[in-house]
């Protein structure tokens, strides 16, 4: 365990005690609270989905003080695999509401799947808590009142990343996946950039493994630009373009810098090839020192021998939101009571306090401006240093729905 994590571990016992003391005591045994977790157990975003599932389970444990109950009602999670396929996710959600009679659904992993699922929540008048799908349109023009999101939006990603890059005299090229996540991410980033100049947008298929042609087009467009030159990467999944940019030695040969948002730890190992690279991340296990994160880091190390990851924190946050809402309703799972409880609701997470914005139910939350350490070593855990916690009030996140 890294030295900085020993401090986290030393304080975690107090966090666990606090969680147990604040848990709602079990009263008379009631009907189970049924939650459907629909996510990518398999498919291109499998790694993300599995982390979310672990985080959801650990978050429910923490939030209920280990009882897995709220107001005498047992919480039961039903897992379903959407395989990253929109049509499958849509049918699984409908079956969860109609056949399994779930009270609430959580998920999915993919933005494309989420967009297919939104109308189903509206049809059945049941809450879908979106975690971790990112596309702005989920809480934008495709939103309905049954949708809440603990995951960050593309706009939150973009605005926080603009902090590190949006400087006059900077030319930026973007590279992103050609589907909702990538296109919404670039669109939001372009809106957030006020001083730098976007000179090229590169979109590649979601499952791209050979980045040679796309990277070469970016180099050709950027290399003759004056001033600072940056590539902003918006990419999800195990195969990313970072290794190709490193192989082509773009910094030394062309003066081109890299920038990006956060990702899972195995993907961010590639960041160590770019010491000094900056960006903004949703989560990194060593940045937050609050009680939920201390508990999560310590217990995750004990159980999995690794620190919690990007989407583990997201799953944990969704659990905290659910239990907070259920405590407010005294375990009542009727949709209208839950919506009333959740609109404007604040709740603790491993990132600190989140608050569901009343207008679009997007969780307002901190983001983290990071820098890759100058001495980062290839092959090790990503060595990120916190430059600044970007508080919710510092980000003017647009309201994009038509409510």
Residue pairs with C-beta under 8 A, 6 or more apart in sequence:
1 9
1 301
2 286
2 381
4 286
5 285
5 286
5 297
5 301
5 307
8 286
8 289
8 293
8 294
8 297
8 298
9 294
9 297
9 298
9 301
11 289
11 294
12 294
12 295
12 297
12 298
12 299
14 291
14 294
15 291
15 292
15 294
15 295
16 62
16 295
18 291
19 62
19 63
19 65
19 66
19 291
19 295
20 65
20 66
21 65
22 65
23 63
23 64
23 65
23 66
23 67
24 64
24 69
24 70
24 71
24 327
24 331
26 67
26 69
26 71
26 72
27 71
27 72
28 72
29 72
29 73
29 74
30 71
30 72
30 73
30 331
31 73
32 73
32 74
32 75
32 76
33 70
33 73
33 74
33 75
33 76
33 103
33 104
33 326
33 331
33 333
34 76
34 78
34 100
34 101
34 102
34 103
34 104
35 75
35 76
35 77
35 78
35 102
35 103
35 104
35 105
35 106
35 322
36 77
36 78
36 80
36 92
36 93
36 96
36 97
36 100
36 102
36 104
36 105
36 106
36 107
37 52
37 53
37 56
37 77
37 78
37 79
37 80
37 105
37 106
37 107
38 80
38 82
38 89
38 92
38 93
38 96
38 105
38 106
38 107
38 108
38 113
38 117
39 49
39 52
39 53
39 79
39 80
39 81
39 82
39 106
39 107
39 108
39 109
40 46
40 48
40 49
40 81
40 82
40 83
40 84
40 108
40 109
40 110
40 113
41 49
41 50
41 53
41 79
41 81
41 83
42 81
42 83
42 84
43 49
43 82
43 83
43 84
43 85
43 110
44 84
44 206
44 207
44 237
44 238
45 84
45 109
45 110
45 236
45 237
47 237
47 238
47 264
47 266
48 109
48 132
48 236
48 264
48 310
48 311
49 109
49 311
51 264
51 309
51 310
51 311
51 312
51 314
51 315
52 107
52 109
52 131
52 132
52 311
52 312
52 314
52 315
52 318
53 79
53 315
54 300
54 304
54 312
54 315
55 296
55 308
55 311
55 312
55 313
55 314
55 315
55 316
55 317
55 318
55 319
56 77
56 106
56 131
56 315
56 316
56 318
56 319
57 77
57 315
57 319
58 296
58 299
58 300
58 312
58 315
58 316
58 319
59 296
59 315
59 316
59 317
59 318
59 319
59 320
59 323
60 68
60 75
60 77
60 319
60 322
60 323
61 68
62 292
62 295
62 296
62 316
62 319
62 320
63 319
63 320
63 322
63 323
63 324
64 70
64 75
64 323
68 74
68 75
69 75
70 323
70 326
70 327
70 331
71 326
71 327
71 330
71 331
72 331
73 331
75 323
78 96
78 100
78 102
80 92
80 96
82 88
82 89
82 92
82 107
82 108
82 109
82 110
82 113
84 109
84 110
84 112
84 113
85 113
86 110
86 112
86 113
86 115
86 116
86 117
87 116
88 113
89 107
89 108
89 110
89 113
89 114
89 116
89 117
90 113
90 116
90 117
90 120
93 105
93 117
93 120
93 121
93 128
94 120
94 123
94 124
96 102
96 105
97 105
97 120
97 124
97 126
98 124
102 126
103 126
103 333
104 126
104 127
104 128
104 129
104 322
104 333
104 338
105 117
105 121
105 126
105 127
105 128
105 129
106 128
106 129
106 131
106 318
106 322
107 113
107 114
107 117
107 128
107 130
107 131
107 133
108 114
108 117
108 130
108 133
109 132
109 133
109 311
110 133
110 181
111 133
111 134
111 135
111 138
111 179
111 180
111 181
111 184
112 179
112 180
112 181
113 133
114 130
114 133
114 135
114 138
115 135
115 137
115 138
115 142
115 180
117 128
118 128
118 138
118 142
118 143
118 144
118 147
119 144
120 128
121 127
121 128
121 144
121 146
121 147
122 144
122 145
122 146
125 146
125 335
126 146
126 335
127 146
127 147
127 148
127 335
127 338
127 339
127 342
128 146
128 147
128 148
129 148
129 149
129 150
129 318
129 321
129 322
130 138
130 139
130 147
130 148
130 149
130 150
130 151
131 149
131 150
131 151
131 314
131 315
131 317
131 318
132 151
132 152
132 311
132 314
132 315
133 149
133 151
133 181
134 151
134 152
134 153
134 154
134 157
134 181
134 184
134 185
135 153
135 154
135 180
135 181
135 184
136 153
136 154
136 155
136 184
136 187
136 188
136 400
137 143
137 180
137 184
137 400
138 147
138 149
138 153
139 147
139 149
139 153
139 360
139 361
139 362
139 400
139 401
140 360
140 400
140 401
141 400
141 401
141 402
143 360
143 361
143 400
143 401
143 403
145 339
145 361
145 403
146 335
146 339
147 361
148 321
148 342
148 356
148 361
148 363
149 361
149 362
149 363
150 314
150 317
150 318
150 321
150 349
150 354
150 363
151 314
151 318
151 363
152 282
152 363
152 365
152 367
153 188
153 362
153 397
154 181
154 184
154 185
154 187
154 188
154 189
155 188
155 191
155 192
155 397
155 398
155 400
156 282
156 365
156 367
156 395
156 397
157 185
157 188
157 189
157 234
157 261
157 280
157 282
157 367
158 185
158 188
158 189
158 191
158 192
159 188
159 192
159 395
159 396
159 397
160 261
160 280
160 367
160 368
160 369
160 390
160 395
161 189
161 192
161 232
161 259
161 260
161 261
161 279
161 280
162 189
162 192
162 193
162 194
163 280
163 369
163 388
163 390
164 259
164 278
164 279
164 280
164 369
164 387
165 172
165 193
165 196
165 230
165 232
165 259
165 278
166 192
166 193
166 194
166 195
166 196
167 195
167 196
167 228
168 195
168 196
169 196
169 226
169 227
169 228
170 195
170 196
170 197
170 227
170 228
170 229
170 230
171 196
171 197
171 199
171 222
171 225
171 226
171 227
171 228
171 229
171 230
172 193
172 196
172 197
172 198
172 199
172 229
172 230
172 231
172 232
173 198
173 199
173 200
173 201
173 202
173 218
173 221
173 222
173 229
173 230
173 231
173 232
174 186
174 189
174 198
174 200
174 201
174 202
174 231
174 232
174 233
174 234
175 202
175 203
175 204
175 214
175 215
175 218
175 231
175 232
175 233
175 234
175 235
175 241
176 182
176 183
176 185
176 186
176 201
176 202
176 203
176 204
176 233
176 234
176 235
177 203
177 204
177 205
177 206
177 208
177 234
177 235
177 236
177 237
178 203
178 204
178 205
178 206
179 206
181 234
181 236
182 203
182 206
182 234
182 235
182 236
183 203
185 234
186 201
186 203
186 234
189 232
189 234
190 198
191 398
196 230
199 221
199 222
199 225
200 217
200 218
200 221
200 222
202 214
202 217
202 218
204 211
204 214
204 241
206 237
207 237
207 239
208 214
208 239
208 241
209 239
211 241
211 244
212 244
214 241
215 241
215 244
215 245
215 248
215 250
218 231
218 256
219 248
219 250
219 254
219 256
222 229
222 231
222 254
222 256
223 229
223 254
223 255
223 256
228 257
229 254
229 255
229 256
229 257
230 256
230 257
230 258
230 259
231 245
231 250
231 256
231 257
231 258
231 259
232 259
232 260
233 240
233 241
233 242
233 258
233 259
233 260
234 260
234 261
235 241
235 260
235 263
236 263
237 267
238 266
238 267
240 263
240 267
240 270
242 258
242 260
242 270
242 271
242 273
242 274
243 270
243 273
245 256
245 258
246 270
246 273
246 274
250 256
250 258
251 257
251 258
251 274
257 274
257 277
258 274
258 277
259 277
259 278
259 279
260 271
260 277
260 279
261 279
261 280
261 281
261 282
262 268
262 279
262 280
262 281
262 282
262 283
262 284
262 310
262 368
262 370
263 281
263 310
264 309
264 310
264 311
265 306
265 307
265 309
265 310
265 381
265 382
268 382
268 384
269 378
269 379
269 380
269 381
269 382
271 277
271 372
271 376
271 382
271 384
272 372
272 376
272 377
272 378
272 379
272 380
272 382
272 383
273 378
274 372
275 372
275 373
275 374
275 375
275 376
276 371
276 372
276 374
277 371
277 372
278 369
278 370
278 371
278 372
278 387
279 369
279 370
280 367
280 368
280 369
280 370
280 390
281 310
281 367
281 368
281 370
281 384
282 310
282 313
282 314
282 351
282 367
282 368
283 310
283 313
283 314
283 350
283 351
283 368
284 310
284 368
284 370
284 382
284 384
284 386
285 293
285 297
285 307
285 308
285 309
285 313
286 307
286 384
286 386
287 368
287 370
287 386
287 389
288 350
288 351
288 352
290 348
290 350
290 351
290 352
291 348
292 316
292 320
292 348
292 349
292 350
293 313
293 350
293 351
296 308
296 312
296 313
296 316
296 350
297 307
297 308
300 306
300 307
300 308
300 312
301 307
307 381
308 316
308 350
313 349
313 350
313 351
316 349
316 350
317 349
317 350
317 351
317 354
317 363
320 347
320 348
320 349
321 342
321 345
321 347
321 349
321 354
321 356
321 363
324 345
324 347
324 348
325 338
325 341
325 342
325 345
325 347
326 332
326 333
326 338
328 341
328 345
329 337
329 338
329 341
332 338
342 356
342 361
343 356
343 358
343 361
344 355
344 356
344 357
344 358
345 355
345 356
346 353
346 354
346 355
347 353
347 354
347 355
349 365
351 365
351 366
352 365
352 366
354 363
354 364
354 365
355 363
355 364
355 365
355 392
356 362
356 363
356 364
357 363
357 364
357 397
357 399
359 399
359 401
359 403
360 399
360 400
360 401
360 403
362 397
364 392
364 397
365 392
366 389
366 390
366 391
366 392
367 389
367 390
367 395
368 386
368 388
368 389
368 390
369 386
369 387
369 388
369 389
369 390
370 384
370 385
370 386
370 387
371 384
371 385
371 387
372 382
372 383
372 384
372 385
373 383
373 384
373 385
375 383
376 382
376 383
377 383
